[in-house]
């Protein structure tokens, strides 16, 4: 019948962090790998990110944070998703995140964290292998 729907990934920059080069690099890499990418831009609140994710019917959300606020912002996105009844969206993160924080973020529902220097192919393969195909 029809062509299979591309995996949709929302790339977001939560908080007041004004640096989005890494987020743009990851968004372009996902697009080049055949994903449909929605980039929300800078200074997004967790509420804005969750709203966009629901409106765009995404399969995954990639959060990027360089400001040090990841321990609040990333789990807050997951919490808001759950409050809205969304439990089938993969949430992953990246940025300057201390190794000690990664296990805590995973406990809070972030499925994986990619730190600077991680090849984009690693994040792409992770999402490909972990996004469940939802019934249409």
C-alpha positions in Angstrom: 0.0 0.0 0.0 1.5 3.3 1.1 5.1 4.0 2.0 6.1 3.5 5.7 6.0 6.7 7.7 9.5 8.1 8.5 10.5 8.2 12.1 9.8 11.6 13.4 12.4 13.2 15.8 11.9 16.5 17.6 15.2 18.2 18.5 14.9 20.8 21.2 17.0 23.2 23.3 15.3 23.6 26.6 16.1 26.4 29.0 18.1 29.6 28.5 21.1 28.0 26.8 21.8 30.2 23.8 24.1 27.8 21.9 22.5 25.5 19.3 25.3 24.5 17.0 25.3 20.9 18.4 21.5 20.7 18.2 21.7 21.8 14.5 24.4 19.3 13.8 22.3 16.4 15.2 19.2 17.7 13.5 21.0 17.7 10.1 22.5 14.3 10.7 19.1 12.8 11.5 17.6 14.4 8.5 20.4 13.2 6.3 19.9 9.7 7.7 16.2 9.7 6.5 14.4 10.8 9.6 11.8 13.5 9.6 13.2 16.2 11.9 11.4 19.0 13.7 13.8 21.6 15.3 12.1 23.8 17.8 14.9 26.4 18.2 16.4 28.0 21.2 15.0 28.8 24.6 12.2 26.3 24.7 10.3 25.6 27.9 9.6 21.9 28.8 5.9 22.8 28.2 6.6 24.1 24.7 8.7 21.0 23.9 6.0 18.6 25.0 3.3 20.5 23.2 5.3 20.5 20.0 6.0 16.8 20.4 2.4 15.9 20.8 1.2 18.2 17.9 3.9 16.8 15.6 3.2 13.1 16.7 6.9 12.4 17.1 8.5 9.1 17.9 11.5 10.6 19.7 12.7 13.8 21.4 16.3 14.8 21.5 17.1 17.3 24.1 20.3 19.4 24.0 21.7 21.3 27.0 24.9 23.1 27.6 23.8 25.3 30.5 24.0 22.8 33.3 20.2 22.8 33.9 19.8 19.3 32.4 19.0 17.7 35.8 15.9 19.8 36.0 14.9 20.3 32.3 15.3 16.8 31.0 13.3 15.0 33.7 10.7 17.8 33.6 10.0 17.0 29.9 9.6 13.3 30.7 7.3 14.2 33.6 5.1 16.4 31.4 4.9 13.8 28.7 3.7 11.2 31.3 1.2 13.7 32.7 -0.3 14.1 29.2 -0.5 10.3 28.8 2.4 10.1 26.3 4.5 7.1 27.3 5.6 5.8 23.8 8.0 8.6 22.9 11.7 7.9 23.3 13.5 10.8 25.0 17.3 11.1 24.7 19.7 13.9 25.6 23.0 15.4 24.7 25.3 18.2 25.6 27.9 18.9 28.3 26.6 16.5 30.9 28.8 15.2 33.7 29.2 11.4 33.8 27.9 11.4 37.3 24.6 12.8 36.2 23.9 10.3 33.4 22.6 7.4 35.6 20.3 9.9 37.4 18.9 11.1 34.1 18.3 7.5 33.0 16.5 6.8 36.2 14.3 9.9 35.4 13.3 8.4 32.0 16.0 9.7 29.6 16.8 6.6 27.6 20.3 7.6 26.6 22.7 10.5 26.9 25.3 11.5 24.3 28.2 13.6 25.4 30.5 15.8 23.2 32.5 13.8 20.8 29.9 11.1 20.3 29.6 10.4 16.5 26.2 11.3 15.2 25.9 7.8 13.8 25.8 6.4 17.4 22.8 8.6 18.2 21.1 7.7 14.9 21.6 4.0 15.4 20.4 4.2 19.0 17.1 5.9 17.9 16.7 3.5 14.9 17.1 0.5 17.3 14.9 1.8 20.1 11.9 3.6 18.6 9.0 1.2 18.6 6.9 1.3 15.5 3.5 2.6 16.5 0.3 1.4 14.9 -1.3 3.9 12.6 
